Amino acid sequence: MFAHICWMLKKLQQHWGVKGWRFFLILCTFAVTGTFTAWVSKSITQWLDAEKFTFYWWLLKIFVLLIGYQVFILFFGFCFGQFAFFWKFEKKILTRLGLFKKESRIYHLAIFASGTGSNAKKILEYFTRSEKVSIDLIVCNKDVAGVLEVAREHQIEIFINKQDHSGDQLLHKLKGKQIDLIILAGYLWMLPNNIINAYPKKIINIHPALLPKYGGKGMYGNYVHEAVIRNNEKESGITIHYADELYDNGEIIFQQKCLVDPGESAASLAEKIRVLEHTWYPQIIGSVVEKQNQR
């Protein structure tokens, strides 16, 4: 039982992107607000005859529990120094009720890459003048890689994720930068589960084949193209999909095909695939941002 509670608390920390004292203060806010709301509800309804004025008694009680609670949680959130956290959730509720106009906001992206960074460069160029997308972080698992030069050229902050296999430091960095979407552009490490859990359907990957074919661990780069040619496939292409805890497994967002010509080499097929990646990946990222901004 205790282990299950600890697991639930850890999941909450990952979902909210908070930990330590801030997580404790948020839980305190919930606890105090619930207790105070129950006390207020009891205090203002006790003078009303519940049997004689049943309708009004319930109406007043529901008003306090539903409307009063929202006001009280902001008040106690302010008292505990967590007003911004709770106001964010209140705005979502008010927006769904049509009482708060939804603002078109900037989406903050992080690009994960391990190699030359050709896809990262195209994505950066595509969103250079965007008013809706800001690329704020480049994550790499190597000290030396072409993508790091791309990041420096575009003055993007770099995070080297070389030894943090748990993902705790990386998750802290992503939350600190308020990253909304993670873009995998040739990142050869499997993401830790805490990153996957913290960003459900907010991690996008591109694979140089038509999934579910030629996916899985070890299937990247020329290994994919060689397998396609070896099996005499007539076509190949790209797959853009949401990443999950398995290699090349998440929900498919988009696919685009190209022909595999007779006598095709892995190098020539790789060039065809690269053209598709550079053409479509930035556009599909943009369309995902548009859809999420409409929710």
Contacts in CASP RR format, 6 or more apart in sequence:
PFRMAT RR
TARGET T0000
AUTHOR 0000-0000-0000
METHOD contacts of the structure
MODEL  1
MFAHICWMLKKLQQHWGVKGWRFFLILCTFAVTGTFTAWVSKSITQWLDA
EKFTFYWWLLKIFVLLIGYQVFILFFGFCFGQFAFFWKFEKKILTRLGLF
KKESRIYHLAIFASGTGSNAKKILEYFTRSEKVSIDLIVCNKDVAGVLEV
AREHQIEIFINKQDHSGDQLLHKLKGKQIDLIILAGYLWMLPNNIINAYP
KKIINIHPALLPKYGGKGMYGNYVHEAVIRNNEKESGITIHYADELYDNG
EIIFQQKCLVDPGESAASLAEKIRVLEHTWYPQIIGSVVEKQNQR
9 23 0 8 1.000
11 197 0 8 1.000
12 23 0 8 1.000
13 19 0 8 1.000
13 20 0 8 1.000
13 23 0 8 1.000
14 171 0 8 1.000
14 194 0 8 1.000
14 197 0 8 1.000
14 198 0 8 1.000
15 197 0 8 1.000
15 198 0 8 1.000
16 23 0 8 1.000
16 26 0 8 1.000
16 85 0 8 1.000
17 171 0 8 1.000
17 175 0 8 1.000
17 198 0 8 1.000
18 26 0 8 1.000
18 85 0 8 1.000
18 175 0 8 1.000
19 172 0 8 1.000
22 82 0 8 1.000
22 85 0 8 1.000
25 80 0 8 1.000
25 81 0 8 1.000
25 82 0 8 1.000
26 80 0 8 1.000
26 82 0 8 1.000
26 85 0 8 1.000
28 80 0 8 1.000
29 73 0 8 1.000
29 76 0 8 1.000
29 77 0 8 1.000
29 79 0 8 1.000
29 80 0 8 1.000
29 82 0 8 1.000
29 86 0 8 1.000
30 73 0 8 1.000
32 76 0 8 1.000
32 80 0 8 1.000
33 69 0 8 1.000
33 72 0 8 1.000
33 73 0 8 1.000
33 76 0 8 1.000
33 77 0 8 1.000
34 69 0 8 1.000
34 72 0 8 1.000
36 72 0 8 1.000
36 76 0 8 1.000
37 64 0 8 1.000
37 65 0 8 1.000
37 68 0 8 1.000
37 69 0 8 1.000
37 72 0 8 1.000
40 64 0 8 1.000
40 68 0 8 1.000
40 72 0 8 1.000
41 61 0 8 1.000
41 64 0 8 1.000
41 65 0 8 1.000
44 60 0 8 1.000
44 64 0 8 1.000
45 57 0 8 1.000
45 60 0 8 1.000
45 61 0 8 1.000
45 64 0 8 1.000
48 56 0 8 1.000
48 57 0 8 1.000
48 60 0 8 1.000
49 57 0 8 1.000
50 57 0 8 1.000
70 90 0 8 1.000
70 93 0 8 1.000
73 86 0 8 1.000
73 90 0 8 1.000
74 83 0 8 1.000
74 86 0 8 1.000
74 87 0 8 1.000
74 90 0 8 1.000
77 83 0 8 1.000
77 85 0 8 1.000
77 86 0 8 1.000
91 100 0 8 1.000
94 100 0 8 1.000
95 101 0 8 1.000
95 102 0 8 1.000
104 132 0 8 1.000
104 293 0 8 1.000
105 132 0 8 1.000
105 293 0 8 1.000
106 131 0 8 1.000
106 132 0 8 1.000
106 133 0 8 1.000
106 134 0 8 1.000
107 132 0 8 1.000
107 133 0 8 1.000
107 134 0 8 1.000
107 180 0 8 1.000
107 181 0 8 1.000
107 289 0 8 1.000
107 292 0 8 1.000
107 293 0 8 1.000
108 134 0 8 1.000
108 135 0 8 1.000
108 136 0 8 1.000
108 177 0 8 1.000
108 178 0 8 1.000
108 179 0 8 1.000
108 180 0 8 1.000
108 181 0 8 1.000
109 127 0 8 1.000
109 133 0 8 1.000
109 134 0 8 1.000
109 135 0 8 1.000
109 136 0 8 1.000
109 137 0 8 1.000
109 179 0 8 1.000
109 180 0 8 1.000
109 181 0 8 1.000
109 182 0 8 1.000
109 183 0 8 1.000
109 285 0 8 1.000
110 135 0 8 1.000
110 136 0 8 1.000
110 137 0 8 1.000
110 138 0 8 1.000
110 139 0 8 1.000
110 174 0 8 1.000
110 177 0 8 1.000
110 179 0 8 1.000
110 181 0 8 1.000
110 182 0 8 1.000
110 183 0 8 1.000
111 120 0 8 1.000
111 123 0 8 1.000
111 124 0 8 1.000
111 135 0 8 1.000
111 137 0 8 1.000
111 138 0 8 1.000
111 139 0 8 1.000
111 147 0 8 1.000
111 183 0 8 1.000
111 185 0 8 1.000
112 138 0 8 1.000
112 139 0 8 1.000
112 140 0 8 1.000
112 182 0 8 1.000
112 183 0 8 1.000
112 184 0 8 1.000
112 185 0 8 1.000
112 186 0 8 1.000
112 187 0 8 1.000
112 191 0 8 1.000
113 119 0 8 1.000
113 120 0 8 1.000
113 138 0 8 1.000
113 139 0 8 1.000
113 140 0 8 1.000
113 145 0 8 1.000
113 147 0 8 1.000
113 184 0 8 1.000
113 185 0 8 1.000
113 186 0 8 1.000
113 187 0 8 1.000
114 140 0 8 1.000
114 141 0 8 1.000
114 142 0 8 1.000
114 145 0 8 1.000
114 147 0 8 1.000
114 186 0 8 1.000
114 187 0 8 1.000
114 188 0 8 1.000
114 189 0 8 1.000
115 140 0 8 1.000
115 142 0 8 1.000
115 145 0 8 1.000
115 146 0 8 1.000
115 147 0 8 1.000
115 186 0 8 1.000
116 145 0 8 1.000
116 146 0 8 1.000
116 147 0 8 1.000
117 145 0 8 1.000
117 146 0 8 1.000
117 147 0 8 1.000
117 150 0 8 1.000
117 185 0 8 1.000
117 186 0 8 1.000
118 274 0 8 1.000
118 277 0 8 1.000
118 278 0 8 1.000
119 185 0 8 1.000
119 186 0 8 1.000
119 206 0 8 1.000
119 277 0 8 1.000
119 278 0 8 1.000
119 281 0 8 1.000
120 138 0 8 1.000
120 147 0 8 1.000
120 150 0 8 1.000
120 151 0 8 1.000
120 185 0 8 1.000
121 150 0 8 1.000
122 277 0 8 1.000
122 278 0 8 1.000
122 281 0 8 1.000
122 282 0 8 1.000
123 135 0 8 1.000
123 183 0 8 1.000
123 185 0 8 1.000
123 281 0 8 1.000
123 282 0 8 1.000
123 285 0 8 1.000
124 135 0 8 1.000
124 150 0 8 1.000
124 154 0 8 1.000
124 156 0 8 1.000
125 282 0 8 1.000
126 282 0 8 1.000
126 283 0 8 1.000
126 285 0 8 1.000
127 133 0 8 1.000
127 134 0 8 1.000
127 135 0 8 1.000
127 282 0 8 1.000
127 286 0 8 1.000
132 289 0 8 1.000
132 290 0 8 1.000
132 293 0 8 1.000
133 285 0 8 1.000
133 286 0 8 1.000
133 289 0 8 1.000
135 154 0 8 1.000
135 156 0 8 1.000
136 156 0 8 1.000
136 157 0 8 1.000
136 177 0 8 1.000
136 179 0 8 1.000
137 156 0 8 1.000
137 157 0 8 1.000
137 158 0 8 1.000
137 159 0 8 1.000
137 173 0 8 1.000
137 174 0 8 1.000
137 177 0 8 1.000
137 179 0 8 1.000
138 147 0 8 1.000
138 148 0 8 1.000
138 150 0 8 1.000
138 151 0 8 1.000
138 156 0 8 1.000
138 157 0 8 1.000
138 158 0 8 1.000
138 159 0 8 1.000
139 158 0 8 1.000
139 159 0 8 1.000
139 161 0 8 1.000
139 170 0 8 1.000
139 187 0 8 1.000
140 147 0 8 1.000
140 148 0 8 1.000
140 158 0 8 1.000
140 159 0 8 1.000
140 160 0 8 1.000
140 161 0 8 1.000
140 187 0 8 1.000
141 160 0 8 1.000
141 161 0 8 1.000
141 162 0 8 1.000
141 187 0 8 1.000
141 188 0 8 1.000
141 189 0 8 1.000
142 148 0 8 1.000
142 160 0 8 1.000
142 162 0 8 1.000
143 160 0 8 1.000
143 162 0 8 1.000
147 185 0 8 1.000
148 158 0 8 1.000
151 157 0 8 1.000
151 158 0 8 1.000
152 158 0 8 1.000
157 177 0 8 1.000
159 170 0 8 1.000
159 173 0 8 1.000
161 167 0 8 1.000
161 169 0 8 1.000
161 170 0 8 1.000
161 189 0 8 1.000
164 170 0 8 1.000
165 192 0 8 1.000
166 192 0 8 1.000
166 194 0 8 1.000
167 192 0 8 1.000
167 194 0 8 1.000
167 195 0 8 1.000
168 194 0 8 1.000
170 192 0 8 1.000
170 195 0 8 1.000
171 194 0 8 1.000
171 195 0 8 1.000
171 198 0 8 1.000
174 182 0 8 1.000
174 195 0 8 1.000
174 198 0 8 1.000
174 199 0 8 1.000
175 198 0 8 1.000
180 202 0 8 1.000
180 292 0 8 1.000
181 199 0 8 1.000
181 202 0 8 1.000
181 203 0 8 1.000
181 204 0 8 1.000
181 285 0 8 1.000
181 288 0 8 1.000
181 289 0 8 1.000
181 292 0 8 1.000
182 191 0 8 1.000
182 195 0 8 1.000
182 199 0 8 1.000
182 202 0 8 1.000
182 203 0 8 1.000
182 204 0 8 1.000
182 243 0 8 1.000
183 204 0 8 1.000
183 285 0 8 1.000
184 191 0 8 1.000
184 203 0 8 1.000
184 204 0 8 1.000
184 205 0 8 1.000
184 206 0 8 1.000
184 243 0 8 1.000
185 206 0 8 1.000
185 281 0 8 1.000
186 206 0 8 1.000
186 220 0 8 1.000
188 220 0 8 1.000
190 247 0 8 1.000
191 203 0 8 1.000
191 243 0 8 1.000
193 245 0 8 1.000
195 203 0 8 1.000
196 203 0 8 1.000
196 243 0 8 1.000
196 244 0 8 1.000
196 245 0 8 1.000
201 242 0 8 1.000
201 251 0 8 1.000
202 242 0 8 1.000
203 242 0 8 1.000
203 243 0 8 1.000
204 240 0 8 1.000
204 241 0 8 1.000
204 242 0 8 1.000
204 243 0 8 1.000
204 253 0 8 1.000
204 284 0 8 1.000
204 285 0 8 1.000
204 288 0 8 1.000
205 240 0 8 1.000
205 241 0 8 1.000
205 242 0 8 1.000
205 243 0 8 1.000
205 248 0 8 1.000
206 238 0 8 1.000
206 239 0 8 1.000
206 240 0 8 1.000
206 277 0 8 1.000
206 281 0 8 1.000
207 215 0 8 1.000
207 224 0 8 1.000
207 238 0 8 1.000
207 239 0 8 1.000
207 240 0 8 1.000
207 241 0 8 1.000
207 248 0 8 1.000
208 220 0 8 1.000
208 221 0 8 1.000
208 224 0 8 1.000
208 225 0 8 1.000
208 236 0 8 1.000
208 237 0 8 1.000
208 238 0 8 1.000
208 270 0 8 1.000
208 273 0 8 1.000
208 277 0 8 1.000
209 215 0 8 1.000
209 219 0 8 1.000
209 224 0 8 1.000
209 228 0 8 1.000
209 236 0 8 1.000
209 237 0 8 1.000
209 238 0 8 1.000
209 239 0 8 1.000
210 235 0 8 1.000
210 236 0 8 1.000
210 237 0 8 1.000
210 238 0 8 1.000
210 239 0 8 1.000
210 255 0 8 1.000
210 257 0 8 1.000
211 239 0 8 1.000
211 241 0 8 1.000
211 248 0 8 1.000
211 252 0 8 1.000
211 255 0 8 1.000
212 248 0 8 1.000
213 233 0 8 1.000
214 224 0 8 1.000
214 227 0 8 1.000
214 228 0 8 1.000
214 236 0 8 1.000
215 224 0 8 1.000
215 247 0 8 1.000
215 248 0 8 1.000
216 246 0 8 1.000
216 247 0 8 1.000
216 248 0 8 1.000
216 249 0 8 1.000
217 247 0 8 1.000
218 247 0 8 1.000
219 227 0 8 1.000
219 247 0 8 1.000
219 248 0 8 1.000
221 270 0 8 1.000
222 266 0 8 1.000
222 267 0 8 1.000
222 270 0 8 1.000
225 236 0 8 1.000
225 266 0 8 1.000
225 269 0 8 1.000
225 270 0 8 1.000
225 273 0 8 1.000
226 266 0 8 1.000
228 236 0 8 1.000
228 260 0 8 1.000
228 269 0 8 1.000
229 260 0 8 1.000
229 264 0 8 1.000
229 265 0 8 1.000
229 266 0 8 1.000
229 269 0 8 1.000
233 260 0 8 1.000
234 259 0 8 1.000
234 260 0 8 1.000
235 257 0 8 1.000
235 258 0 8 1.000
235 259 0 8 1.000
235 260 0 8 1.000
236 257 0 8 1.000
236 258 0 8 1.000
236 260 0 8 1.000
236 269 0 8 1.000
236 272 0 8 1.000
236 273 0 8 1.000
237 255 0 8 1.000
237 256 0 8 1.000
237 257 0 8 1.000
237 258 0 8 1.000
237 272 0 8 1.000
237 273 0 8 1.000
237 276 0 8 1.000
238 255 0 8 1.000
238 256 0 8 1.000
238 273 0 8 1.000
238 276 0 8 1.000
238 277 0 8 1.000
238 280 0 8 1.000
238 281 0 8 1.000
239 248 0 8 1.000
239 252 0 8 1.000
239 254 0 8 1.000
239 255 0 8 1.000
240 252 0 8 1.000
240 253 0 8 1.000
240 254 0 8 1.000
240 255 0 8 1.000
240 280 0 8 1.000
240 281 0 8 1.000
240 284 0 8 1.000
241 248 0 8 1.000
241 250 0 8 1.000
241 251 0 8 1.000
241 252 0 8 1.000
241 253 0 8 1.000
242 250 0 8 1.000
242 251 0 8 1.000
242 253 0 8 1.000
243 249 0 8 1.000
243 250 0 8 1.000
244 250 0 8 1.000
253 284 0 8 1.000
253 288 0 8 1.000
254 280 0 8 1.000
254 284 0 8 1.000
256 276 0 8 1.000
256 280 0 8 1.000
258 272 0 8 1.000
258 273 0 8 1.000
258 276 0 8 1.000
260 269 0 8 1.000
261 268 0 8 1.000
END
